Amino acid sequence: MAAPQFDAVVVGAGFGGMGAAIQLKELGLNNIAILEREDDLGGTWHVNRYPGLAVDIASVTYSYSFEPNPYWSRLFAPGRELKRYAEHVADKYDLRRHMRFGKVVEGARWDEESGFWVVNVAGEGSISARYLLTATGFLSQPHSPDIPGIDTFAGKIIHTTAWDDSYDLTDRKAAIIGTGATAVQLIPEVAKKVSALTVYQRTPIWVVPKVDTPIPGPVQKLFARVPTAQKAARLVNTGLLETMMVSAVLHYKQAKALNSGAAVLAAAHLRAQVRDPETRRKLTPHYSFGCKRPTFSNEYYPTFNKKHVHLETNSITRIEADGIVTADGHKTEIDTLILATGFNLWDVNFPAIEIIGREGRNLGKWWRDNRFQAYEGLAVPQFPNFLTLSSPYSYSGLSYFTTIETQMKHMKRLFGEMRSRKSEFFEVTENANADFLDRMTEKLGDSVFYAGSCEGSRSYYFNQHGEAAILRPTSTINAYREAGSFPLEDYVYA
Ligand code: NAP
């Protein structure tokens, strides 16, 4: 039988796709193509360049554990350092020669006859591969609001994922729509430059203090010379995040006090930082901590004390050529409109491209008709030789690197088993997938998503059916352990 063009096609050259490619190469699969729609690597850290961009998970944890970077300049590194780190990893693990940029994958189809995936690349036709891995991220399809009149706005419109570095904000009259984690980082930076800033908030966000500090040269040198010191720092920080995430959010029923403690801390932070009681009231969330992704900042709240910054909570009725009109009839004149309106996860991103498996099963349609699901957050029945890395129930813990490394471990066990069986085919069984979904569904019952009060949070954790189907409701340790010990018979091999 003819061989496919590639052993594997990986879609996405962000940290997820790079992790998968590193694992494939370690397994001896070197004929791989990493297809990336953007013009460079780094995924979210290539696309996002807005002022204030930084990690909000401490950098010792937000990085590959097998490739620590001793030279982070701060506890929470700025975005450009993440981009440089991605470039370093690509060079060190010899990934660049596999990467092809500006390649928009339109879809992929399992070809039963050849036993290959046929991957369609816009403007280039199709390529074939034995294995297909999609690492297209969760937050990769920007959402621009469909507000009446937005097309008639005569000033400058910038979405945070398409930042225009050449546009000078000095003395502009700006509006920012949105108060998610992106806006929390961006608002203080924009406020420093513009003459007037109106922030349009629909739902307030929980913000806790950020314990950030530069990492002095001697500490960087220590991390470089004694890697165990950085490992220890990673362990402590990851443990803290795990407590916050798993206990306060996922084990909400058992650890309500911890969740309330986090909310009390955020409320005290707000009280200490915002002078005006009315502004404080508007910035106070009315849903349980963790329903929506909370964030860390010391600069967000004080920005609202500035005279030229206004928090608008009346809903937007329409946008005109020179301003925004709210439901109370008031018009705010602006020349710059910044959309910090996030991403579309559930309509266009699961999956990000059309994937057709055996017997014509369309993954997007199947997920919508039968609930969002993926065995261990990465395999789906009737989709042989396919791993979907940005999947329902795959995101484990607060640092995405935990998920990436868990998935790499799963790949190692799965491909190792295929090798020992001299097989080149795997497919997860319907039963294993159904059992996994049942287990996740049951565990979610303890989480803040179902046991807390999340009404009105408008959280992207929930899909169109009201299911919180992104986060894996187990500890990260459990996820990691299962990646190395899942029953091998959960897959069929041929
Ligand atoms: P987001 O959390 O989805 O926030 C989007 C914001 O836009 C929300 O406040 C939303 O209001 C508002 N919005 C959307 N459509 C609107 C409309 N038509 N009218 C008025 N308001 C509208 O997106 P994000 O801030 O980009 O953050 C997404 C995720 O990216 C974060 O949760 C985080 O996981 C990640 N992130 C991470 C970092 C980091 O440092 N690692 C930094 C930034 C972002 P509603 O809440 O009412 O829907």
Boltz pocket constraint, residues with backbone or C-beta under 6 A from the ligand:
constraints:
  - pocket:
      binder: B
      contacts: [[A, 54], [A, 55], [A, 56], [A, 57], [A, 139], [A, 145], [A, 146], [A, 147], [A, 177], [A, 178], [A, 179], [A, 180], [A, 181], [A, 182], [A, 183], [A, 185], [A, 200], [A, 201], [A, 202], [A, 203], [A, 293], [A, 316], [A, 340], [A, 341], [A, 342], [A, 343], [A, 457], [A, 458], [A, 460]]
      max_distance: 6.0
